[in-house]
Amino acid sequence: MAENTYAVQMLGITKIYPNGIAANQDVDFCVREGEIHALMGENGAGKTTLMKMLFGLEEPSSGEIYIHGEYVQLTSPAVAIAHGIGMVHQHFMLVPSLTVAENMVLGMAPKKAGLFIDRERAIALTKQYAERFNLHVDPEAKVADIPVGMKQKVEILKALVRGAKILILDEPTAVLTTQETAELFKEFLRLKEQGFTLIFISHKLNEIMQITDRLSILRGGRFMGAHDTGAVSKEEISRLMVGRDVVLSVEKQPAQPTAPVLRVRDLEYTNAWGKKMLDKVSFTVRRGEILGIAGVEGNGQKELVDMLFNLSRPSAGTIEVNGENILGLSQRKIRDKRVSLVPEDRMLYGIAGEASIEENLIADRAHTKALNAGPFFRMRKIHALADALVRQYTVLCSSARQKVSMLSGGNIQKVVVAREFSNDPVLIIAQQPTRGIDVGATQFIRSKLVELSREGVAVLLVSADLNEVMELSDSLLVMYGGRIAAYFEDTAGLTDEQMGQYMLGLQTQSQQEIGRVCHE
């Protein structure tokens, strides 16, 4: 195929950081014009670094980049944008307090009298692009008030408004329902028909198989080849990504739940903007079971977890662990009751980035006599514990004493999980435990959750990943509008389509059906 049919050619790309870490080694990544091309690999494989170089956020140590056959030096995002490259980040880069139209024109805002944003022109521009690309958004709505599916459309439109013909999409469906994903995929196909080139980064193999024309795989910073998507199986992709066979479903014995551990009754919460986020939420989690909570983000799941770990206080209701009230207790006292939390944002709540892996692993138990002898730490015991957890949880690092922020996302998540799973918990609250991490780390964490539940730990799993919550859960709640919209005592036989109906509020169960969740 002639060179000018490629939208992107990254040839011989190597990136070595000043500390000696080689993120990419002699990578050839080529994307044809007008195709949807998947970039795959475990966390730490070098995908993010490669895309940062394509978007001008990093510069390669060696290698060449060609855009539509032209050699380019992408020294900044502004230069990349000028060459028609746009990036839609996994974590939305939107200002919640501004409207959709204001977000759309940030940095390029049309001005009135040279000083003020011309809102009418911003709104007109937003409507024009929304109509042109069939990505319908409300230009005048405040971003804080719009659903997550619309936020994703705003991010895509932002790139298109800036003239992007090559779109880098980083985990674009991470927080979408099945129906929202299907709608977004239709728009991706329309963009492809109009000649746009899409680079699709995702850990969801079903989506990769469904939407992409070709895929490229990285492993350990090296290029493992490009393939026509239809010519490889999911198992072959997994093997190329991780260098070993990966079982794509978690095997679990039927649950045999016993005594209640977590009891939540009639929980209510209204946020600072007067919106009721929790409305009489009640449920029970028992020893030996995984109770899943599914739902589109923004329907009260985050607020619920915040209540359970005293990150905020409910306006009404009760929370008990093993019969004891935990409302108002400090996080340490809640942890003293052997409650563990895997938070949804590992970087914000899960780790101290400037601390070492070892310090992060012992953060919840540094005060105990086992590790702390008065004014001095028992360093020999701390080293032994940290080294054992690094081995047990297969954290890829040079030493437990290295800074945790130097790890890949998947390995940072393993550090969080190692700490939370290893302190003899009676209850694990796992909030988005595998978001944005690779298939190998995902499989490890999911299997560990099942293993601990079968050993008698109560697990509350809150996840926007429908496959995850349906596969792991023994019983399942769906939240919509701050309420429990459905309860399924058994997840067998449930389909994505059924779940989507409840998650989007198109269907709800009767209160009598839902009442069984309390396990009185």
N, C-alpha and C positions, 0 to 999 in steps of 0.2 A: 504493500500500500504506500502511495506517495506521501512524502513528509507533510505536505500542506493539508492533508486530511486530519492532522492531529491538532486539537485545540491546545493541548498541554503536552510538552515533552520535558521531563526532568531527568537528565542523563548524568549518570555517575555521581549522584548527590551523596556527599558525605558531610555529616555535621558532628564535630567533636567540640565539646564544651571545654572551657579553661581547666576544669577539674579532671579532665581526661576521659570523661564519659562520652562514648560514641553513640549518639542517638540514631544516626543513620550511617550506613556503610555501603557506598557504591550502589545506590538505589537507582534503578531505571523505572520511572513511572510515567506512562504515556496514556493519554485519554483522547479518544477520537471525537471530532466535532459531532455534536448532535446526539450523543449517547448518554445514558445514565450508567455511570461507572462506580462500582463499590470499591472502597478502600477498607481492607479488613486486617485484623491482627489483634493479638492480646494487648492489654495495657502495658506500656513499656516497649512495645514493638517498634515505635517510632512514627506512628500515624500522625499524631498531633504535631510533632516537630516538622514533619514533611509538609503538612498543610500550612503551618506557620511560615515556612519558607516560601510557599506559593503565594501567601497573602502578604508577604513583606514584613511579617513580625519578627522573623529571624533571617539571617543570611547564611548560606551554606559555606562550609570550610573549603569545599571544592565541588566541582560539577557545574553543569550549565542548565539553564532553563530557557525554553523556547515557548512563546505563546503565538499560536497560529503561524508557526514556522519562523518567527522573528526572535532572535536572541535578545533576552531582556535581563536587566539587573533590578530585582524587586527589592529596593532598599527600604520601603515603608509601605503601610497599607494604602496611603494616598497614591503611590506609584502603581500598586497592584490594581486599585480601583480604576486608575486611568487606562490600564490595559484590559479593562472589562472583566475583572475578577471580583467576585463578591463572596463574603463568608457569612453564613448563618450559624451562629454559635449555639452550642448545646444549652448553655445557660443564657437566657434572653438578655440582650444588651439594650433594654428599654428603660425609660424613666417613668416609674409608676404614676407620679404626680402630674405628668403631662398628658395631653390628649394623643390619640392615634396620629392625627395630622401633624402635631408638633413633633412627635417622635420621628415621623417620616422624613422631616426636613432638617433634623438636627445637623448642624455643621454646614448646611447649604441653604439655610432658611431664606425664603424670599422676604425682603424687608420693605417696610412702608416708611417713607421719609428717611430712609437710610438708617433708622434706629430700631424700629419695632418689627416683630414678625408680622408679615401680612397673612393673617390667619385665613382670610377668605381664599387667597391664592394657594395656601397650604392645603386647605380642605379640597379645593378644586383639583389640585395635583393628585391628592390621595384618591379621590373618586375616579379620576381619569385612569390611573394605573390599576386600581382595583377592578374597574370595568374591563380594561384591556386584557388583564391576565386572569379574570374570573376568580380573583381572590377577594371575596367580599368582606369588607370591614366597615366599622362605623367610625368615620373620620373624627367626629366630635366627642366620642366616648373617652373617658379617662382610662388610661391603660390599666390602672389598679382595679377597675371595675369590669374588665372584659374577660371572657373565658380563655382558658389556656390555648385552645385551638385557634382562636382569633389572634392571640399574641404571636403564634407561630407564623400566621399569614402576614402579620405586620412586619416581622423580621425579614421574610422573603421579599415583600414589597419594598422594604428599605433598600435592599441590595439592588433590586431591579430599577428603582428610581435613580440610583446612582450609575446606571448604565451597564450593569453586569450582564455579560453573555456567558460567563463561566461561573456556576454557583457551587460553592463548597457547602454541603449540608451536613453538619455535625450532629448526629443522633436526633434527626428532626422529629421523630415520632415518640421520643422517650416518655412524654407525658400525655399522649393522645389515646382516646378510645379506639376500638376497632373501626367504628363508623367514621370518626374524624380522620383516622389514618387512610381509610379507603378514599375519602373525599380529597385528602391531600395528594394521594398518589395519582388521582385523575388530573390534578393540576400539574403535577410533575410531568405526566405524559403529554399534556397540552404544551408545556414549555419545550419539551423535547421536539414535538412536531413543529414548533416555531423556530427550531434551530439552536435552542439553548443547549449548553453542555452542563450536565449535573454530576458532581462528585459526591457520592452518598456514603457517609461513614455511619455504620450501624453495627450493633452486636446481635441484632435480631435476624437470625438466619432465614426465617420464613419470609421476612420482608425483602431481604437481599435476593432470594430466589424469585420473588414475585415481580419486583420492579426494575431490576438492573439488567443491562445488556451484557456487560463484562465485569470482572472483578479482579483486583490485584491484592496480593496478600504479602504482608510484612511479618517477619519473625525475627526477634532479637536484633532489630535495626537493619536487617538484610531483606532484599527482595526475593520472594519465593515464587514469583511468576504471575502472569496474567492469564485469565481463562475466560472463555465464553461461559456465562452463568449456566446456561442450559446443559453444558457438557460436564459439570461436576455435581456431586451429591453433597448434601449438608455434612455428611460424615467425612467426606474427602476434604472439604473446606476446613472443618475443625482440625483434622489431622495436620493439614498444611500450616494452620495458624499456631498450633501448640506443640507440634512435633510428637504427638502421641494420640491414640484413640481417645475420644471423649464421649462418654455416654450422654446423650442429649436429653434424657429424662431421668428424674430422680426416682429410684426404687424405694418404696416405703411400705412397711407392714401396716395393716389397719391399726388405727389408734385405739388405745384402751384407756380413755380418760378416767380419772378418779376424782379426788377432792378439788373443789374450786380454789383457785389461787388469787385471781384478780376478779373483783366484783365492782362493776361500774353501774350506778343507778341514777337515772333521771338527770344526767349531766346537761347543764345549760351554760351557754357562753355567748355574750354579745360583744363584738369587737369595738374598737375606738371610733369607728365610723357609724356605729349604730346598727350594724348588720348582725343578725342572729346566726352564728356559725355552728352552734350545737343546740339541738332542740330535743330535750328529754331522751338522751342517748343512754341505753341500758344494755349490758351484755356481761357475760361471764367467760373467763378463760380457765380451763381446768388443767391439772397436772396431766402430762402425757399427750396433749393435743396441740395442734397448730390451728388457731382461729385466725382466718384471714380477713382483712378489711380491704375491699376493692372500691374504686370510685375515681371519677375524674378529679384531678387536683383542684382544690378550692372549695370542696364540699364538706369541710370540717375535719378531715383526717389529721392535718397538721395541728390544728387547735386541740384535738383530742389527745394527741401524743404530748403536746405541751402541758396539758392538765395532768397527765399521768406522771410526769417527771417534774412537776412544780416549776415549769418555765413560765406559766401564767396560772391564774386562779379562776375557777368557774364561778358563775353567779348563783348556781344552785346545783344540788346533786351530791353524791357521795362516791368515794373511791376507797376500796379496801384491798389490802394484800394480806392473805391468810387471816382474815377476820379483823385486821387492825386498820384503823383509819390512817391514810397517808396524806390527806389534804393538808397543805401548809407545811409539811416537813421539808427540810433542806434536802438538796440532792444527795449529800453524804448520808443523811439518815435514811433516805429511800434506798440508797445502795446498801446500807447496813442491813436492810431487810431482804437483801440478796435479789434486788431488781437490777437488771442490766439493760442498757439502751444502746442500740446501733442507730445513730441519728441519720436523718436523710441527707444532711450536708456534712460530709466527712471533714472538709477543710475548715468549716466555720465552727462546728460543734464537736467533731470527732477527734481532732488532734491539736497539739500545739506545734505549729510548723517549725519554729526555731529550736525546738527541743529534739533530743535524739529519739531513735526508735525505742530504746530501752526506757527512757524517761516517760514516753507515752504509754508503754506497756504496763508500767507500775503506777500510773497516775491515780488510779482508783484505790490503791492499797499501800501507797507509800507511808501512810500514817500507822500501819499495823505493826505490832511488836515483831512479827516475823521478819520485817524488812527495816525496822527503825528501832535503834537502841538509844532512846533519849535524844541527845543532840547529834548523834551520828547515825548515818545509814549503814546497814549491813551490806557493804558493796559486793562482797563475794556471793552472797545469796541473791542479790539483785542481778548480777551478771549471769549467774547460773539460770535463774528464772527466765530472763530475757532471751538468752541463747536457746533455751529449751522451747520457748514459744515461737521463736523465729523458725526453728526446725520443724516443729509440729504443724505450724500453719503455712509452711513453705513460703515465707516472705523472702523475696529475691533482693538481697542486699549484700554489701561487702562486709558489714559488721553491724551488730545491734547498737553500736555506739555512733553510727553515722546519723546525720540529720534526717528526720523523717520526711521532710519536704523534698528531698532528693529522689524519693521513690516515685514510681508510676502510680496512677490512680488506683489500679487494682491491688497493688502491694500496700498502699496506704490503707485501703479498705481492709486488707487482711490484718494489719496492725490493730485497727479498731476492733475487728471481730475477735482477734486473739485475746485482747484485753477483756472484752465484754463476755466472751464465752468461757473464760478460764477461771472465773472467780466463784465457782460453785453457785450459779444462779438458780433461783426457784422460778423466776419469771424473766423471759427475754422479750423486750419490745424491739422488734426489728423493723425499722422504717426505711423503705426503699433500699434494702441491704445490698442489692447488686446493680444499682443504677450506674450506667456509664462505665461498667467494667467488662473485661473480656470474658470469653466463653469458659476458659479454664478456671479463672478465679470465681466466676459465677457458679460453676458446677461444684466447686469446693465448698463455698459458703452455703449453698442450698443443701448439700448433703450433710453438712455439719448441723444445720438447723433441724433437719429430720432426725439425725442421730441423737441429738440432745433431747428432742421431744420424746423420743421412744425410750430414753433413759429416765423420763419422769418430769422433765422441765416443762412448764407452761410457756407457750410461745404465742405472742400476738404479732402477726405479720401484716404490716401496712405497706401496700405496694401499688403503684400505678401500672406495673407490668402485668397485664392480664394473664399471660401464660404462666408467670411465676406464681401469682396468687392462686390460680386454679390448680396448678400442679402440686404445690406444696401444702395447701390448706386441707385440713380434715373437715372443717366446717367453715362457712363463709358468710360474711356480712357485706352488703353493698350500702354505701353512704351516698345520699343525694340531698342537697340543700340543707345540710346539717342534721339530717335525720337518717335513721336506718330504714332504707327503702325495701330491703329484702334480706332474708336469712335462709341459708341452705344448710341443712344438717349434714348433707353429704354432697361433695362436689362432683361425684361421678355422674356422667350424663349431661352436665351443663355445657352449653356451647358459647362461643364468643358472642354470637348474635344475641342470645338470651341475656347474657351479662350486659351487653351494650345497651339493651332496652332499659334495664334498671339503672345503669350508670348515667344515662342521659335523662332519666326521669320520665321516660315514655311509658313506663310500667312500674307499679308498686304493689307490694303484697299488703294484705290486710293486717291490721294490728294484732289480730289473733294469731296469724301465722308467725309474725315477727316475735310475738311474746314468748314463744318457745325458746328463744335464745337465752333467756335468763337462767335456764337450767335449775329452776327452784326445786 
